[in-house]
Amino acid sequence: MPASYIRKGPDFLQKLFLYLILFDWVVLLYLFVEIKSMSFRHGAITSVMVVIFNLILVNLCFKRARRAEDSYQIYPVIMGALMSFVIIAYFFFF
C-alpha cells in the first residue's frame, strides 16, 4: 500500500509549471499579434519551436496531473496546444 504524501509548503515545481503555462500563453499571444509581419523563415522556425515547447508542456502536464492529482492544469495546456495549432495552420495556409 503506497504511503500518502503530505506537502509541507508550496511546491517549487508546481509553481514553475504554472509559470511555464503562463509563459506559453504569453508566447502564443505575441505570436498571434506578430505572425503576419514575420518572414516565412522566422515564422517557420518560431512555429517549430512553439510546437516543441507545447509537446514538452503537454507531456509534463500529463505526468504531473496524474502524479499529484492536479487535473485542473490539463485544460489550459490543451487549450494552448490547440491555439498554437490554429495559429500555425493560419500562418502556413493563409
CNS distance restraints for C-alpha pairs under 8 A (distance, minus, plus):
assign (resid   7 and name CA) (resid  11 and name CA) 7.66 0.50 0.50
assign (resid  10 and name CA) (resid  14 and name CA) 7.88 0.50 0.50
assign (resid  10 and name CA) (resid  15 and name CA) 7.87 0.50 0.50
assign (resid  11 and name CA) (resid  15 and name CA) 6.46 0.50 0.50
assign (resid  12 and name CA) (resid  16 and name CA) 6.14 0.50 0.50
assign (resid  13 and name CA) (resid  17 and name CA) 5.99 0.50 0.50
assign (resid  14 and name CA) (resid  18 and name CA) 6.26 0.50 0.50
assign (resid  15 and name CA) (resid  19 and name CA) 6.20 0.50 0.50
assign (resid  16 and name CA) (resid  20 and name CA) 6.20 0.50 0.50
assign (resid  17 and name CA) (resid  21 and name CA) 6.36 0.50 0.50
assign (resid  18 and name CA) (resid  22 and name CA) 6.37 0.50 0.50
assign (resid  19 and name CA) (resid  23 and name CA) 6.02 0.50 0.50
assign (resid  20 and name CA) (resid  24 and name CA) 6.10 0.50 0.50
assign (resid  20 and name CA) (resid  57 and name CA) 7.85 0.50 0.50
assign (resid  21 and name CA) (resid  25 and name CA) 6.51 0.50 0.50
assign (resid  21 and name CA) (resid  57 and name CA) 7.72 0.50 0.50
assign (resid  21 and name CA) (resid  76 and name CA) 7.40 0.50 0.50
assign (resid  21 and name CA) (resid  77 and name CA) 6.57 0.50 0.50
assign (resid  22 and name CA) (resid  26 and name CA) 6.28 0.50 0.50
assign (resid  23 and name CA) (resid  27 and name CA) 6.13 0.50 0.50
assign (resid  24 and name CA) (resid  28 and name CA) 6.16 0.50 0.50
assign (resid  24 and name CA) (resid  54 and name CA) 7.65 0.50 0.50
assign (resid  24 and name CA) (resid  80 and name CA) 7.13 0.50 0.50
assign (resid  25 and name CA) (resid  29 and name CA) 6.08 0.50 0.50
assign (resid  25 and name CA) (resid  80 and name CA) 6.53 0.50 0.50
assign (resid  26 and name CA) (resid  30 and name CA) 6.18 0.50 0.50
assign (resid  27 and name CA) (resid  31 and name CA) 6.00 0.50 0.50
assign (resid  28 and name CA) (resid  32 and name CA) 5.97 0.50 0.50
assign (resid  28 and name CA) (resid  80 and name CA) 7.60 0.50 0.50
assign (resid  28 and name CA) (resid  83 and name CA) 7.61 0.50 0.50
assign (resid  28 and name CA) (resid  84 and name CA) 6.52 0.50 0.50
assign (resid  29 and name CA) (resid  33 and name CA) 6.33 0.50 0.50
assign (resid  30 and name CA) (resid  34 and name CA) 6.09 0.50 0.50
assign (resid  31 and name CA) (resid  35 and name CA) 5.35 0.50 0.50
assign (resid  31 and name CA) (resid  87 and name CA) 7.84 0.50 0.50
assign (resid  32 and name CA) (resid  87 and name CA) 6.53 0.50 0.50
assign (resid  34 and name CA) (resid  38 and name CA) 6.65 0.50 0.50
assign (resid  35 and name CA) (resid  43 and name CA) 6.64 0.50 0.50
assign (resid  35 and name CA) (resid  91 and name CA) 6.88 0.50 0.50
assign (resid  36 and name CA) (resid  91 and name CA) 7.32 0.50 0.50
assign (resid  38 and name CA) (resid  42 and name CA) 6.09 0.50 0.50
assign (resid  38 and name CA) (resid  43 and name CA) 5.71 0.50 0.50
assign (resid  39 and name CA) (resid  43 and name CA) 6.00 0.50 0.50
assign (resid  40 and name CA) (resid  44 and name CA) 5.96 0.50 0.50
assign (resid  41 and name CA) (resid  45 and name CA) 6.24 0.50 0.50
assign (resid  42 and name CA) (resid  46 and name CA) 5.99 0.50 0.50
assign (resid  43 and name CA) (resid  47 and name CA) 5.94 0.50 0.50
assign (resid  43 and name CA) (resid  91 and name CA) 7.58 0.50 0.50
assign (resid  44 and name CA) (resid  48 and name CA) 6.24 0.50 0.50
assign (resid  45 and name CA) (resid  49 and name CA) 6.25 0.50 0.50
assign (resid  46 and name CA) (resid  50 and name CA) 6.08 0.50 0.50
assign (resid  47 and name CA) (resid  51 and name CA) 6.14 0.50 0.50
assign (resid  47 and name CA) (resid  88 and name CA) 6.10 0.50 0.50
assign (resid  48 and name CA) (resid  52 and name CA) 6.20 0.50 0.50
assign (resid  49 and name CA) (resid  53 and name CA) 6.10 0.50 0.50
assign (resid  50 and name CA) (resid  54 and name CA) 6.04 0.50 0.50
assign (resid  50 and name CA) (resid  84 and name CA) 7.18 0.50 0.50
assign (resid  51 and name CA) (resid  55 and name CA) 6.10 0.50 0.50
assign (resid  51 and name CA) (resid  81 and name CA) 7.80 0.50 0.50
assign (resid  51 and name CA) (resid  84 and name CA) 7.27 0.50 0.50
assign (resid  51 and name CA) (resid  85 and name CA) 7.90 0.50 0.50
assign (resid  52 and name CA) (resid  56 and name CA) 6.24 0.50 0.50
assign (resid  53 and name CA) (resid  57 and name CA) 6.09 0.50 0.50
assign (resid  54 and name CA) (resid  58 and name CA) 5.97 0.50 0.50
assign (resid  54 and name CA) (resid  77 and name CA) 7.83 0.50 0.50
assign (resid  54 and name CA) (resid  80 and name CA) 7.63 0.50 0.50
assign (resid  54 and name CA) (resid  81 and name CA) 5.76 0.50 0.50
assign (resid  55 and name CA) (resid  59 and name CA) 6.15 0.50 0.50
assign (resid  55 and name CA) (resid  81 and name CA) 7.84 0.50 0.50
assign (resid  56 and name CA) (resid  60 and name CA) 6.16 0.50 0.50
assign (resid  57 and name CA) (resid  61 and name CA) 5.93 0.50 0.50
assign (resid  57 and name CA) (resid  77 and name CA) 7.14 0.50 0.50
assign (resid  58 and name CA) (resid  62 and name CA) 6.23 0.50 0.50
assign (resid  58 and name CA) (resid  74 and name CA) 7.89 0.50 0.50
assign (resid  58 and name CA) (resid  77 and name CA) 6.31 0.50 0.50
assign (resid  58 and name CA) (resid  78 and name CA) 7.04 0.50 0.50
assign (resid  58 and name CA) (resid  81 and name CA) 7.84 0.50 0.50
assign (resid  59 and name CA) (resid  63 and name CA) 6.36 0.50 0.50
assign (resid  60 and name CA) (resid  64 and name CA) 5.88 0.50 0.50
assign (resid  61 and name CA) (resid  65 and name CA) 5.77 0.50 0.50
assign (resid  61 and name CA) (resid  73 and name CA) 6.87 0.50 0.50
assign (resid  61 and name CA) (resid  74 and name CA) 6.22 0.50 0.50
assign (resid  61 and name CA) (resid  77 and name CA) 7.34 0.50 0.50
assign (resid  62 and name CA) (resid  66 and name CA) 5.97 0.50 0.50
assign (resid  62 and name CA) (resid  74 and name CA) 7.10 0.50 0.50
assign (resid  63 and name CA) (resid  67 and name CA) 6.17 0.50 0.50
assign (resid  64 and name CA) (resid  68 and name CA) 5.97 0.50 0.50
assign (resid  64 and name CA) (resid  69 and name CA) 7.72 0.50 0.50
assign (resid  64 and name CA) (resid  70 and name CA) 7.16 0.50 0.50
assign (resid  65 and name CA) (resid  69 and name CA) 5.12 0.50 0.50
assign (resid  65 and name CA) (resid  70 and name CA) 4.52 0.50 0.50
assign (resid  65 and name CA) (resid  71 and name CA) 4.97 0.50 0.50
assign (resid  65 and name CA) (resid  72 and name CA) 7.92 0.50 0.50
assign (resid  65 and name CA) (resid  73 and name CA) 6.94 0.50 0.50
assign (resid  65 and name CA) (resid  74 and name CA) 7.16 0.50 0.50
assign (resid  66 and name CA) (resid  70 and name CA) 7.19 0.50 0.50
assign (resid  66 and name CA) (resid  71 and name CA) 7.32 0.50 0.50
assign (resid  71 and name CA) (resid  75 and name CA) 7.95 0.50 0.50
assign (resid  73 and name CA) (resid  77 and name CA) 6.67 0.50 0.50
assign (resid  74 and name CA) (resid  78 and name CA) 6.06 0.50 0.50
assign (resid  75 and name CA) (resid  79 and name CA) 6.06 0.50 0.50
assign (resid  76 and name CA) (resid  80 and name CA) 5.96 0.50 0.50
assign (resid  77 and name CA) (resid  81 and name CA) 6.21 0.50 0.50
assign (resid  78 and name CA) (resid  82 and name CA) 6.21 0.50 0.50
assign (resid  79 and name CA) (resid  83 and name CA) 6.01 0.50 0.50
assign (resid  80 and name CA) (resid  84 and name CA) 6.10 0.50 0.50
assign (resid  81 and name CA) (resid  85 and name CA) 6.31 0.50 0.50
assign (resid  82 and name CA) (resid  86 and name CA) 6.33 0.50 0.50
assign (resid  83 and name CA) (resid  87 and name CA) 6.21 0.50 0.50
assign (resid  84 and name CA) (resid  88 and name CA) 6.03 0.50 0.50
assign (resid  85 and name CA) (resid  89 and name CA) 5.98 0.50 0.50
assign (resid  86 and name CA) (resid  90 and name CA) 6.05 0.50 0.50
assign (resid  87 and name CA) (resid  91 and name CA) 6.21 0.50 0.50
assign (resid  88 and name CA) (resid  92 and name CA) 6.27 0.50 0.50
assign (resid  89 and name CA) (resid  93 and name CA) 5.87 0.50 0.50
assign (resid  89 and name CA) (resid  94 and name CA) 7.94 0.50 0.50
assign (resid  90 and name CA) (resid  94 and name CA) 5.39 0.50 0.50
